Structure formats: C-alpha cells, structure tokens
Amino acid sequence: MAATGPKSAKYIFVTGGVTSSLGKGIIASSLAKLLQSRGLSVTIQKFDPYINIDPGTLNPYEHGECYVTDDGAETDLDLGHYERFLNRPTSKANNITTGRIYNNVITRERRGDFLGKTVQVVPHITDEIKRNIRLLGDTGEYDIIITEIGGCVGDIESLPFVEAVRQLKFELGEKDTLVIHLTLVPYLQSAGELKTKPTQHSVRMLLENGVQPDIIVCRTEHPLPQDIRRKIALFCNVQVSSVIEAIDAGTIYDVPLLMQKERLDQRTLYMLDLYNDKDADLDAWKQFLGRLKNPGDTVRIGLVGKYIELHDAYKSIAESFIHAGAENECKVQLEWIQSETLADEHHCADVLRDLDGVLVAPGFGERGIEGKINAVRYVRERGIPFLGICLGMQMAVIEYARNVMGIEDAHSTEMDPHTPSPVISMMEEQKSVTDKGGTMRLGAYACKLKRDSLAHQIYGKTQISERHRHRYEFNNNYLEQFERAGLRPTGINPDTGLVEIVELANHPWFVGVQFHPELKSTVMNPHPLFVQFVRAALTYSQQKRTASTSDRAVPVETADVVD
C-alpha cells in the first residue's frame, strides 16, 4: 500500500528507440493510470531535447498542439495525455526542454555561481537535468515519478538526458529507479516474420550510453510469440517477464487494459520493491470504454481550422470530442475542414450543409480568416450548433458585427492593425510586449457567468476557471452595441472585465469562448461545453432525420366508412 506521511518517491524513466512516434507518452500514461488505480500517487514529466525554451513559439505543423497548464506553462502535447489519463493537473515542472536546462545553467554562470569553474555538459548540464527530474519527487506528494525522455536513443540531443538517467540510477539506488525502453518489433510481410534486430540494436545503443533497461516494451502489429520474447530477453539482458507486448490498439484508451493484461504494473512494482496488495480499480475506465465502443447514434461535426493537415495540432479538441461522445453514448465523426477552402461562400455551403455541428478552432494570423467568418455566418443563419474557441470566438464576434450590426469594416487588430472598427483588439497589457515566447495571457483565469445564460446551464454554476492562451480580446468599447444587437457576453473575468463567453439568444446553440475548454477535458471528467455541444448536435441531427422522414411520408387514402 502507499506509505503514509512524507513520501520517498521512486523514479521510472521511459526511453524510446528505433523510431519516433511509437507512443512513449501513451505507455507512460497507461502505466501511471494502472499504478494510480492501485492507490499510488503518480505524476508524469516530459523532457524534450529541442533547444526552444518551450513549444510556445513553434508552428503547429512542427510540433503539434501547444498544451497549456493551469500555471501558464506552454508545454508538449503529451502533457495533455497525462492529464486526460490521470485526471489531475500538471504544471511547469512537468515539462522541461534542453533550452530551459541550458538557459538555467547559463543564467547561473552569468550570475557568478560557477566562478573559477569551466562550465561543461558533465557535470553542470546533467546536474541541472537531475535537479529538474527530482523537483516533483522532492515535494513529498508522489509515490512514483514517471519521466518520459523525448526523442530516440542515439540522437545527439538526447545524450545528456540519458547520461543523467545513468547517474541517477547509481545515486538513487537499484530499487528506487526503473528504466522502461519502448522499441519497435516490425513485421516483414514478404518474410512473414517478426524481426527483433531493431530492438536488439536499440538496446545496444542504450547500453553504450551506460543504461541497462529493466523492462522492454515492444510496439508491434502482431502478437509476440513466446520464442520471440525469449529471444529479446536473451539478447537484451532482461527476464522474459520483462518483455512486454504493446500491440496496436483500436483506441489509445485501450492501452491501460492491454498493459494490465501484460502485467506491466505488477512487474514495475516488483522491480521497484513496492508492496501493493490492492487490485487495480478500473471499473469507471471500462464503463467509459463500453460507451465509447457501443454508441447508439452518430453525429457529424466539422472542425474548421488552418492546420487540419496535421491532426495533432488540435489533439485536445479531438480527444474532448471522444470524451463527450462517450458521455452522450454517440460517435462523433469529425470532418476536418481547411478554413482557407471556405473563402468561397458557395463551396462553404456545400461543405457545411450536411453537418450536425461546427467548431471553429483556435489559431493565429490572417491565413484562413475569411473562411472561418463564412463558416460562422452559415451556421448562425441556419441554426446549426456552433462552438468557437479562442480565435473561433473572435471570428464569431467579427461576423456578427459585419453581417448583423452593419459594421462592414469590423475586424481584429491582429489581422488589420489599422481597422477603423476594432471589435477585437490587443489586450492593453500586451501592447508593450516585444518578446514572443511565454508572453501571452497564459494559464487559468476566473470567469463569472450570468445566471440567465446558456453558459450557466452548461456549467451549473456561476464561477468557473478556464485556461487561456491569447493576446487579443473582445473590445469592451463595443460591449453595449453587441448586447443590444443580440450577441450577449455572458461570461466575464471578474478582475479585468474581459469578455470570456459570448452566446446568441435566438439560436438553438451558439457559443463562443475566449478560453480553451479542451485543455481540461479528461476521460473521467468530460468538459461540459463539449458534452452539451455534442448533445445539441445530436438533437439537431435527430430533428433533421425526423423532418426528412416526415417529408418523405406518403399519405394513405382510406375508404369511406359504410354503414
């Protein structure tokens, strides 16, 4: 059982080899979920080898979604998986990059902390990595810290992190650390065989850096027979029970159960010398999977964005729809729509006509803006459920100003700095900001909801807290005009007066939010905005089908009654 009183944390390191995108984050999250379900307190951190301080300035095409934590850290999208699986928030301490490590060390060097010393990768950089690895463990809040090392073993930029792991294994002791190595066991169709050589070479490369993996998790398309497991164990210096099959799954949410079947949690506890006699309680997780895999209906929702070619750019939104769909016992079929293609109104109508709901996604910059505005207009005029997030909310404001309020030149100063009608403008405190990295309005902020609003019905309370990532805001100089015209600001930041939510009263379901609700949706707590948006789309879909059935109904002629 988990110890009472101050905890002495144990550390699990997850490395990867052969190729990227094998799913280190999902394996780490699944193991954490299994350990958490046994009553242990677990958190996960991600160490990224790139030199950016954080991913906040990276193009989504480069790195996918930038995930924002409550404390305002711009982080890797894997932290979203950690939160969705564990149902507990992460923080700045959960994501560290090479850039941040070097920045910390160079700042200390300039301050004079190393006077007389030559600052080197070993020991100074590796010491800083180890310090950051142990930050969460030293809080006393956790039994186990899982650290995912980004990139592949053998990459030049990953070497200092692997070296830090090697040092920690000696400093912390054999039973306080565990290395899990995720590799690929490919299947050669022409030969009809699974091949272990890539795994052998990957482990050998890890060994060359002084780290012996304790458990090897093998990503595979086909089941691993016992002889393959024995071969991997023999050549990689582990026991057969430490060779874990990670077969391709229909959904990432199957992986905890697959890892439980492989006894990854039991093997981990044994090797860390942790006594735990509590059975994993995954009943709620299994119920979620039951609803996810057995939907009673389907809705088609359009996701209008400018980065849709890379679905990871909207990872949290896509996962939020999975959670909300399961909650409503329906399948959400996402239609990925490039906003640039909607600039033509006729094409926009053709694309959106048969959808049951439309979400206009976040983003930055001018590209694809007119397409987003056209999409908002189409769904507003036709009563199709609508959710606008961040930039999507701002596009709803601009569209309403132009096409309902008659402010034809309404725009955002982000796209047109000299617009005479800046219904969206840069926040006052942002006007003096020159640096781009980490300077937006970031993290969780309070929002007060009006009691007579749809937002209040959705949340069931008047005070909420949501995460933000933006520089531009609703211009309060136009607040009364919008209210009189029917687009109501129903969520306001109590400290700054910033408009957080707008909604349309004479529409079945039309909500725009300045914050990012997708960042707080988890398996166990689907976000209410997504749940109710999907429910509205389901209602709209059912109404369409009912109307269509009525239109097709043929009246039956009846004979006169004869006495």
C-alpha positions as CSV (number, residue, x, y, z in Angstrom):
1,M,0.0,0.0,0.0
2,A,1.0,3.6,-0.5
3,A,3.0,4.8,2.5
4,T,1.6,7.4,4.9
5,G,3.4,10.6,5.8
6,P,6.1,12.2,3.7
7,K,6.7,10.1,0.6
8,S,10.1,9.0,-0.7
9,A,9.4,8.9,-4.4
10,K,10.7,6.2,-6.8
11,Y,11.6,7.1,-10.4
12,I,10.6,5.4,-13.7
13,F,12.3,6.5,-16.9
14,V,10.7,5.8,-20.3
15,T,13.0,5.9,-23.3
16,G,12.4,5.1,-26.9
17,G,14.3,3.6,-29.8
18,V,14.2,2.6,-33.5
19,T,11.8,5.4,-34.5
20,S,9.8,8.2,-33.1
21,S,6.0,8.2,-32.6
22,L,5.9,4.8,-31.0
23,G,3.8,6.1,-28.2
24,K,6.1,6.7,-25.2
25,G,3.6,9.2,-23.8
26,I,0.7,6.7,-24.1
27,I,2.8,3.9,-22.4
28,A,3.8,6.3,-19.6
29,S,0.2,7.4,-19.2
30,S,-1.1,3.9,-19.2
31,L,1.4,2.7,-16.6
32,A,0.6,5.7,-14.5
33,K,-3.1,5.0,-14.7
34,L,-2.6,1.4,-13.6
35,L,-0.4,2.5,-10.6
36,Q,-2.9,5.2,-9.7
37,S,-5.7,2.7,-9.8
38,R,-3.9,0.7,-7.2
39,G,-3.9,3.7,-4.8
40,L,-0.5,5.1,-5.6
41,S,0.1,8.8,-6.1
42,V,1.7,9.2,-9.6
43,T,2.7,12.1,-11.9
44,I,4.5,12.1,-15.2
45,Q,7.0,14.6,-16.6
46,K,8.3,15.0,-20.2
47,F,11.9,16.0,-21.1
48,D,12.2,17.3,-24.6
49,P,15.6,17.5,-26.3
50,Y,14.9,20.6,-28.5
51,I,16.6,23.9,-27.7
52,N,13.5,26.0,-27.6
53,I,12.7,27.2,-24.1
54,D,9.2,25.8,-24.6
55,P,7.0,24.9,-27.6
56,G,5.0,28.2,-27.4
57,T,6.7,29.7,-30.4
58,L,6.6,26.6,-32.6
59,N,4.4,26.3,-35.6
60,P,1.7,23.6,-35.0
61,Y,2.9,21.9,-38.2
62,E,6.3,21.5,-36.5
63,H,5.3,20.1,-33.1
64,G,1.5,19.7,-33.0
65,E,-0.6,21.3,-30.3
66,C,0.9,23.5,-27.6
67,Y,-0.7,22.4,-24.3
68,V,-1.2,25.0,-21.6
69,T,-1.2,24.1,-17.9
70,D,-3.1,25.9,-15.0
71,D,0.1,27.8,-14.0
72,G,0.6,29.1,-17.5
73,A,3.3,26.8,-18.9
74,E,3.3,26.2,-22.7
75,T,4.2,22.6,-22.9
76,D,4.4,19.4,-25.1
77,L,1.1,17.8,-26.2
78,D,2.0,14.7,-24.2
79,L,1.1,16.5,-21.0
80,G,-2.5,16.5,-22.4
81,H,-2.4,12.7,-22.4
82,Y,-1.0,12.7,-18.9
83,E,-3.9,14.8,-17.6
84,R,-6.6,13.0,-19.6
85,F,-5.5,9.6,-18.3
86,L,-4.7,10.6,-14.6
87,N,-7.4,13.3,-14.2
88,R,-5.1,15.5,-12.3
89,P,-3.4,18.8,-13.5
90,T,0.2,19.1,-14.5
91,S,2.5,22.2,-14.1
92,K,5.6,23.9,-15.4
93,A,7.7,21.3,-13.6
94,N,6.2,18.5,-15.7
95,N,7.8,19.7,-19.0
96,I,11.5,20.6,-19.4
97,T,13.4,21.2,-22.6
98,T,17.1,21.3,-23.4
99,G,16.6,25.0,-24.0
100,R,15.4,25.6,-20.5
101,I,18.2,23.5,-19.0
102,Y,20.9,25.4,-20.8
103,N,19.1,28.7,-20.1
104,N,19.1,27.9,-16.4
105,V,22.8,27.0,-16.4
106,I,23.9,30.0,-18.5
107,T,21.9,32.3,-16.2
108,R,23.7,30.9,-13.2
109,E,27.0,31.2,-14.9
110,R,26.4,34.9,-15.7
111,R,25.3,35.4,-12.1
112,G,28.7,34.1,-11.0
113,D,27.6,30.8,-9.4
114,F,30.4,28.9,-11.1
115,L,33.2,31.4,-10.7
116,G,36.5,29.7,-11.3
117,K,34.9,26.7,-12.9
118,T,34.7,25.6,-16.6
119,V,31.0,25.0,-17.3
120,Q,30.6,21.7,-19.1
121,V,27.8,19.3,-20.2
122,V,29.1,16.9,-17.4
123,P,28.6,17.7,-14.6
124,H,26.8,21.1,-14.9
125,I,24.1,20.3,-17.6
126,T,23.5,16.8,-16.3
127,D,23.3,18.1,-12.7
128,E,20.6,20.6,-13.8
129,I,18.7,17.8,-15.6
130,K,18.8,15.7,-12.4
131,R,17.7,18.6,-10.3
132,N,14.6,19.1,-12.6
133,I,13.9,15.3,-12.6
134,R,13.8,15.3,-8.8
135,L,11.7,18.5,-8.3
136,L,8.4,16.8,-8.3
137,G,9.7,13.9,-6.2
138,D,11.1,16.2,-3.6
139,T,7.6,17.7,-2.9
140,G,6.6,14.6,-1.0
141,E,3.3,14.4,-2.8
142,Y,4.1,11.4,-5.0
143,D,5.0,7.8,-4.6
144,I,6.2,7.5,-8.2
145,I,7.6,10.0,-10.8
146,I,7.5,8.8,-14.4
147,T,9.9,10.7,-16.6
148,E,9.5,10.4,-20.4
149,I,12.7,11.2,-22.3
150,G,11.7,12.6,-25.7
151,G,13.3,11.6,-29.0
152,C,15.1,8.4,-29.8
153,V,18.1,6.8,-28.1
154,G,21.1,7.6,-30.2
155,D,20.0,11.2,-31.1
156,I,22.8,13.6,-30.3
157,E,20.4,16.0,-28.5
158,S,19.1,13.2,-26.2
159,L,22.6,12.2,-24.9
160,P,22.7,14.5,-21.8
161,F,19.3,13.2,-20.6
162,V,20.4,9.6,-21.0
163,E,23.6,10.4,-19.1
164,A,21.6,12.0,-16.3
165,V,19.5,8.8,-16.1
166,R,22.6,6.7,-15.9
167,Q,23.9,8.9,-13.0
168,L,20.6,8.8,-11.1
169,K,20.4,5.1,-11.3
170,F,23.6,5.0,-9.2
171,E,22.8,7.9,-6.9
172,L,19.2,6.8,-6.0
173,G,19.8,3.0,-5.8
174,E,18.7,-0.1,-7.7
175,K,15.2,-0.4,-6.1
176,D,14.4,3.3,-6.5
177,T,14.8,3.6,-10.3
178,L,13.4,1.7,-13.2
179,V,14.2,2.1,-17.0
180,I,11.5,1.1,-19.5
181,H,12.6,1.1,-23.1
182,L,10.0,1.2,-25.8
183,T,11.1,-0.2,-29.2
184,L,9.6,-1.5,-32.4
185,V,9.3,-5.1,-33.5
186,P,8.4,-4.8,-37.2
187,Y,6.6,-7.5,-39.2
188,L,8.1,-8.2,-42.6
189,Q,5.2,-9.1,-44.8
190,S,7.3,-10.7,-47.5
191,A,9.1,-13.0,-45.0
192,G,6.0,-13.5,-42.8
193,E,8.2,-12.9,-39.7
194,L,8.5,-10.5,-36.7
195,K,12.1,-9.1,-36.6
196,T,13.9,-8.5,-33.3
197,K,17.1,-7.0,-34.7
198,P,15.9,-3.3,-34.5
199,T,15.1,-3.9,-30.8
200,Q,18.5,-5.5,-30.2
201,H,20.4,-2.6,-31.8
202,S,18.3,0.0,-29.9
203,V,19.0,-1.7,-26.6
204,R,22.7,-2.0,-27.5
205,M,22.8,1.7,-28.2
206,L,21.3,2.4,-24.8
207,L,23.9,0.1,-23.2
208,E,26.7,2.0,-25.0
209,N,25.5,5.1,-23.0
210,G,25.7,3.1,-19.8
211,V,22.0,2.4,-19.2
212,Q,20.6,-1.1,-19.0
213,P,16.8,-1.2,-19.5
214,D,14.9,-3.1,-16.9
215,I,11.7,-3.6,-18.9
216,I,11.4,-3.6,-22.7
217,V,8.0,-2.7,-24.2
218,C,7.7,-3.9,-27.8
219,R,5.4,-2.0,-30.1
220,T,4.0,-4.5,-32.7
221,E,1.3,-5.1,-35.2
222,H,1.2,-8.8,-34.4
223,P,1.2,-10.8,-31.1
224,L,4.6,-11.6,-29.8
225,P,5.0,-15.4,-29.5
226,Q,6.9,-16.8,-26.6
227,D,10.0,-17.6,-28.7
228,I,10.3,-14.0,-29.8
229,R,10.0,-12.8,-26.2
230,R,12.7,-15.3,-25.1
231,K,15.0,-14.1,-27.9
232,I,14.6,-10.4,-27.0
233,A,15.2,-11.3,-23.3
234,L,18.3,-13.2,-24.2
235,F,20.0,-10.6,-26.3
236,C,18.8,-7.6,-24.2
237,N,19.8,-8.8,-20.7
238,V,16.3,-8.9,-19.2
239,Q,14.0,-11.6,-17.9
240,V,11.3,-12.9,-20.2
241,S,8.6,-11.5,-17.9
242,S,10.2,-8.1,-18.5
243,V,9.4,-8.3,-22.3
244,I,6.0,-6.6,-22.7
245,E,3.9,-6.7,-25.8
246,A,2.3,-3.4,-26.9
247,I,0.1,-4.4,-29.8
248,D,-1.7,-1.8,-31.9
249,A,-5.0,-0.8,-30.3
250,G,-8.2,0.5,-31.7
251,T,-8.1,3.5,-29.3
252,I,-5.4,4.8,-27.0
253,Y,-7.8,4.3,-24.1
254,D,-7.5,0.5,-24.6
255,V,-3.8,0.6,-23.8
256,P,-4.1,0.7,-19.9
257,L,-6.1,-2.6,-20.1
258,L,-3.6,-4.1,-22.6
259,M,-0.7,-3.2,-20.3
260,Q,-2.6,-4.6,-17.3
261,K,-3.1,-7.9,-19.3
262,E,0.7,-7.9,-19.9
263,R,1.2,-7.3,-16.1
264,L,3.3,-4.2,-16.7
265,D,2.1,-2.7,-13.4
266,Q,2.9,-5.9,-11.4
267,R,6.3,-6.2,-13.0
268,T,7.0,-2.5,-12.2
269,L,6.0,-2.8,-8.6
270,Y,8.1,-6.0,-8.2
271,M,11.2,-4.4,-9.6
272,L,10.8,-1.2,-7.5
273,D,10.3,-3.4,-4.4
274,L,6.9,-1.8,-3.7
275,Y,4.5,-3.9,-1.8
276,N,0.9,-3.3,-3.0
277,D,-1.9,-5.8,-2.5
278,K,-4.7,-3.6,-3.9
279,D,-6.3,-4.7,-7.1
280,A,-6.4,-2.1,-9.9
281,D,-9.8,-0.4,-9.8
282,L,-10.5,0.3,-13.5
283,D,-14.3,-0.1,-13.4
284,A,-15.1,3.5,-14.4
285,W,-12.5,3.3,-17.1
286,K,-14.1,0.1,-18.5
287,Q,-17.5,1.8,-18.4
288,F,-16.1,4.7,-20.4
289,L,-14.7,2.2,-23.0
290,G,-18.1,0.4,-23.1
291,R,-19.9,3.6,-24.0
292,L,-17.1,4.6,-26.5
293,K,-17.2,1.3,-28.4
294,N,-21.0,0.9,-28.4
295,P,-22.5,4.2,-29.5
296,G,-26.2,4.4,-30.0
297,D,-26.0,7.2,-32.6
298,T,-23.6,9.2,-34.7
299,V,-23.1,12.9,-35.2
300,R,-21.0,14.7,-37.9
301,I,-19.2,17.7,-36.6
302,G,-17.0,20.0,-38.7
303,L,-13.7,21.2,-37.2
304,V,-12.8,24.3,-39.2
305,G,-9.1,25.2,-38.8
306,K,-6.0,26.2,-40.6
307,Y,-3.7,23.4,-39.5
308,I,-6.0,20.4,-40.2
309,E,-3.4,18.6,-42.3
310,L,-1.8,17.7,-39.0
311,H,-4.5,16.4,-36.7
312,D,-2.1,16.6,-33.7
313,A,-2.4,20.4,-34.0
314,Y,-5.9,20.0,-32.5
315,K,-5.2,17.0,-30.4
316,S,-7.0,18.1,-27.2
317,I,-10.1,19.1,-29.2
318,A,-10.3,15.7,-30.9
319,E,-9.9,13.9,-27.6
320,S,-12.5,16.1,-26.0
321,F,-15.0,15.1,-28.6
322,I,-14.2,11.4,-27.9
323,H,-14.9,12.0,-24.2
324,A,-18.1,14.0,-24.9
325,G,-19.3,11.4,-27.5
326,A,-18.9,8.6,-24.9
327,E,-20.8,10.7,-22.3
328,N,-23.7,11.1,-24.8
329,E,-23.4,7.4,-26.0
330,C,-22.8,8.6,-29.6
331,K,-20.0,8.5,-32.0
332,V,-18.6,11.9,-33.0
333,Q,-17.4,11.8,-36.6
334,L,-15.1,14.7,-37.1
335,E,-14.9,16.3,-40.5
336,W,-11.5,18.1,-40.8
337,I,-12.1,21.3,-42.9
338,Q,-9.3,23.6,-44.1
339,S,-10.6,27.1,-43.4
340,E,-8.9,28.5,-46.5
341,T,-11.2,26.5,-48.7
342,L,-14.3,28.1,-47.2
343,A,-13.5,31.6,-48.5
344,D,-15.9,30.9,-51.4
345,E,-19.4,31.1,-49.9
346,H,-20.9,28.5,-52.3
347,H,-18.2,26.0,-51.5
348,C,-18.6,26.8,-47.8
349,A,-22.3,26.0,-48.1
350,D,-21.6,22.7,-49.9
351,V,-19.1,21.6,-47.2
352,L,-21.2,22.6,-44.2
353,R,-24.7,21.8,-45.4
354,D,-25.0,18.2,-44.0
355,L,-23.1,18.7,-40.7
356,D,-24.8,18.5,-37.3
357,G,-22.4,21.0,-35.7
358,V,-19.4,23.2,-36.4
359,L,-16.4,24.1,-34.2
360,V,-14.2,26.9,-35.4
361,A,-10.8,26.2,-34.0
362,P,-8.1,28.4,-32.4
363,G,-5.2,29.8,-34.3
364,F,-3.0,32.8,-35.1
365,G,-2.5,35.0,-38.1
366,E,-4.5,36.1,-41.1
367,R,-4.5,32.9,-43.2
368,G,-7.9,31.3,-43.5
369,I,-9.7,34.0,-41.6
370,E,-12.4,34.8,-44.2
371,G,-13.2,31.1,-44.5
372,K,-13.8,31.0,-40.7
373,I,-16.0,34.0,-40.9
374,N,-18.1,32.4,-43.7
375,A,-18.4,29.2,-41.7
376,V,-19.7,31.2,-38.7
377,R,-22.2,33.0,-40.8
378,Y,-23.5,29.9,-42.5
379,V,-24.2,28.0,-39.2
380,R,-25.6,31.2,-37.5
381,E,-28.2,31.8,-40.2
382,R,-29.2,28.1,-40.4
383,G,-29.4,27.3,-36.7
384,I,-26.6,24.7,-36.8
385,P,-25.0,24.2,-33.4
386,F,-21.8,26.2,-33.1
387,L,-18.8,26.4,-30.8
388,G,-16.0,28.9,-31.3
389,I,-12.8,28.6,-29.3
390,C,-10.4,31.5,-28.8
391,L,-9.9,32.8,-32.4
392,G,-13.1,31.0,-33.3
393,M,-15.0,33.1,-30.8
394,Q,-13.3,36.3,-32.1
395,M,-14.4,35.3,-35.7
396,A,-18.0,35.0,-34.4
397,V,-17.8,38.5,-33.0
398,I,-16.4,39.9,-36.3
399,E,-19.0,38.0,-38.4
400,Y,-21.9,39.3,-36.2
401,A,-20.6,42.9,-36.3
402,R,-20.3,42.8,-40.1
403,N,-23.5,40.9,-41.1
404,V,-26.0,41.8,-38.4
405,M,-24.9,45.1,-36.9
406,G,-23.8,46.6,-40.2
407,I,-20.2,47.4,-39.2
408,E,-18.9,46.3,-42.5
409,D,-15.2,47.1,-41.8
410,A,-15.2,45.3,-38.4
411,H,-12.0,43.3,-37.8
412,S,-9.3,42.3,-35.4
413,T,-6.2,44.4,-35.0
414,E,-4.3,41.1,-35.2
415,M,-5.1,40.9,-38.9
416,D,-5.7,44.6,-39.6
417,P,-3.8,46.9,-37.2
418,H,-5.4,50.0,-38.7
419,T,-9.0,48.8,-38.9
420,P,-11.4,51.7,-38.1
421,S,-13.7,49.2,-36.3
422,P,-11.5,47.0,-34.0
423,V,-14.2,44.8,-32.4
424,I,-11.3,42.6,-31.4
425,S,-8.1,44.3,-30.2
426,M,-4.9,43.7,-28.4
427,M,-5.1,43.5,-24.6
428,E,-3.8,46.7,-23.0
429,E,-1.0,44.9,-21.1
430,Q,0.2,43.2,-24.3
431,K,0.8,46.5,-26.1
432,S,4.3,47.0,-24.5
433,V,5.3,43.4,-25.0
434,T,8.1,42.8,-27.6
435,D,9.2,39.2,-26.9
436,K,7.1,36.4,-28.4
437,G,7.9,33.5,-26.1
438,G,5.9,33.0,-22.9
439,T,4.3,36.5,-23.0
440,M,0.7,35.8,-23.9
441,R,-2.2,35.7,-21.4
442,L,-1.5,32.2,-20.2
443,G,-2.9,29.8,-17.7
444,A,-6.1,29.6,-15.6
445,Y,-8.2,32.6,-15.0
446,A,-11.6,33.1,-13.3
447,C,-14.8,33.7,-15.2
448,K,-18.2,34.8,-13.8
449,L,-21.3,33.5,-15.6
450,K,-24.7,35.3,-15.9
451,R,-27.4,33.2,-14.3
452,D,-29.8,33.6,-17.2
453,S,-27.3,32.3,-19.8
454,L,-26.8,29.1,-21.7
455,A,-23.3,29.1,-20.2
456,H,-24.7,28.9,-16.7
457,Q,-27.0,26.0,-17.7
458,I,-24.0,24.2,-19.2
459,Y,-21.7,24.6,-16.2
460,G,-24.3,24.5,-13.5
461,K,-22.5,27.3,-11.5
462,T,-21.7,30.9,-11.7
463,Q,-17.9,30.8,-11.0
464,I,-15.6,28.8,-13.3
465,S,-11.9,28.7,-14.1
466,E,-10.5,28.0,-17.6
467,R,-7.1,28.1,-19.3
468,H,-6.1,30.8,-21.8
469,R,-3.6,31.4,-24.5
470,H,-4.1,34.7,-26.4
471,R,-3.0,38.3,-26.8
472,Y,-6.3,39.8,-28.3
473,E,-9.6,40.2,-26.7
474,F,-13.2,41.4,-27.2
475,N,-13.1,45.2,-27.3
476,N,-15.3,46.4,-24.5
477,N,-16.0,49.7,-26.2
478,Y,-18.5,47.8,-28.4
479,L,-20.0,45.8,-25.5
480,E,-23.4,47.6,-25.3
481,Q,-23.8,47.6,-29.1
482,F,-23.4,43.8,-29.2
483,E,-25.8,43.3,-26.3
484,R,-28.4,45.4,-27.9
485,A,-27.9,43.6,-31.2
486,G,-28.4,40.1,-29.6
487,L,-24.9,38.7,-29.2
488,R,-24.6,38.6,-25.4
489,P,-21.4,38.5,-23.4
490,T,-22.4,36.0,-20.7
491,G,-19.0,35.2,-19.1
492,I,-16.8,38.0,-17.7
493,N,-13.5,37.9,-15.9
494,P,-14.3,39.4,-12.5
495,D,-10.9,41.1,-12.2
496,T,-10.4,42.7,-15.6
497,G,-13.9,42.8,-17.2
498,L,-12.5,40.8,-20.1
499,V,-15.3,39.1,-22.1
500,E,-14.8,35.3,-21.9
501,I,-18.0,34.0,-23.4
502,V,-20.5,35.2,-26.0
503,E,-23.7,33.5,-27.0
504,L,-26.7,34.1,-29.3
505,A,-30.1,34.0,-27.7
506,N,-32.2,33.4,-30.8
507,H,-30.2,30.4,-31.9
508,P,-30.5,26.7,-30.8
509,W,-26.9,26.5,-29.6
510,F,-24.3,29.2,-30.4
511,V,-21.4,29.7,-28.0
512,G,-18.0,31.4,-28.4
513,V,-15.4,31.2,-25.7
514,Q,-12.1,33.1,-25.4
515,F,-10.5,30.3,-23.3
516,H,-9.6,26.7,-24.2
517,P,-12.0,24.2,-22.7
518,E,-10.4,21.3,-24.5
519,L,-7.4,21.6,-22.1
520,K,-9.5,20.5,-19.1
521,S,-11.4,17.6,-20.6
522,T,-10.5,14.2,-19.2
523,V,-11.8,10.6,-19.5
524,M,-13.3,10.8,-16.0
525,N,-14.5,14.4,-16.4
526,P,-15.5,15.3,-19.9
527,H,-15.7,19.0,-20.3
528,P,-19.3,20.3,-20.0
529,L,-19.0,22.6,-23.0
530,F,-18.1,19.7,-25.3
531,V,-20.7,17.4,-23.7
532,Q,-23.5,19.9,-24.2
533,F,-22.3,20.9,-27.7
534,V,-22.4,17.2,-28.8
535,R,-25.8,16.8,-27.2
536,A,-27.0,19.8,-29.2
537,A,-25.6,18.4,-32.4
538,L,-27.3,15.1,-31.6
539,T,-30.6,16.8,-31.1
540,Y,-30.2,18.8,-34.3
541,S,-29.3,15.6,-36.2
542,Q,-32.4,13.8,-34.8
543,Q,-34.6,16.7,-35.7
544,K,-33.2,16.7,-39.3
545,R,-33.9,13.0,-39.6
546,T,-37.4,13.4,-38.2
547,A,-38.2,16.2,-40.7
548,S,-36.7,14.2,-43.5
549,T,-38.9,11.2,-42.7
550,S,-42.0,13.5,-42.5
551,D,-41.2,15.0,-45.9
552,R,-40.9,11.5,-47.4
553,A,-44.1,10.2,-45.8
554,V,-46.8,9.4,-48.4
555,P,-50.5,10.0,-47.3
556,V,-52.6,6.8,-47.3
557,E,-56.1,7.1,-48.8
558,T,-58.8,5.4,-46.7
559,A,-62.2,4.2,-48.0
560,D,-65.3,5.9,-46.7
561,V,-66.9,4.0,-43.8
562,V,-70.0,2.1,-45.0
563,D,-72.8,1.7,-42.5
